[in-house]
Amino acid sequence: MRSAAYQWDHFPDSSFLRFNMRQVAYLVRDSAGRWPHTIWWQGKQHRATAGSREQAIVWVEAWIDARGGELPVVPVRRTRR
């Protein structure tokens, strides 16, 4: 990943990719040991499945790098007062 604004958070059965503290992708191990993953980009979801966490991370990072500098558009958070 080219930008320091992206950060992976890893847990035993999941990983989350954040862009400026907003989640843009996640991976969660399923009961069969596979790693389904989802990317939110420009208001759309892109899903795939990998055989390992490492393979899923490589795929997600390559997918984002292929966007050529385009930044993810994430929904505006709603706040309560």
N, C-alpha and C positions, 0 to 999 in steps of 0.2 A: 504494500500500500504506500502510496506516495505522500500522503498527508498525515501530519501529526494529529489532525482533528479526528482521525479514526482510532478507536480503541477497542480491543477485544476484552471482554470479561468472561473468564472461564470458570465453570462449576463442574462437579463430578459428571453430571448427565446432560449438561447444556452449555452453550456459549452464546454470547450476545455481542454484536458489533454495534458500536455507537459512533455517531458523527456529531461532534460538539455536544456530547451527553444525550443525544436523542437516538433511540434505537432505530437502526436501518436494516438489520438482519438478525436472525437467530437460528440456532441449531439445537435440536433436542433428540436424544437417542430414544428410539422406539423399543418395543418389547422384543423385536427380532434382532436388535443390535445395530440396525441401520441408523443413519443420521439424516432425517428429513430436514431441509432448511428452507427458509423463506427470506426474501429480500423485498423491502418496500422501497420503490423508486418511482419518482414522479407520479405519485398517487396510485400506483399499481403494485400488485403482489406478483412475485416470480418465485416459483417453487421447484425444488429438485430433491433428489435423495442420493446420498453417498454411502459408501461402505464403511467409512471411518470418519472421525472428527477431522483429522488432518486433511483428508481428501475434500471434505466439505468446506473447510476454511480456504484451501487453495482455490476451489471453484468460486466461492463468494468473492475472494479478493481479485481473481482474474476477471470475473464478470464486471466488478466495479471499475477495475483498471481499463477494461475495454470501452468504457463510456468516455474516455478521452478527456478527462478533466471536468466533465459535467457533474454538478453536485446534486445530491439527493434533495428532493423537495419533500419535506415532512409536514404533516398537518400542524396547524397552529394549535397550541394547547389552550384548552378552556380553563379559565381560572374561576374560582368561587370567591366571593367577597362576603 
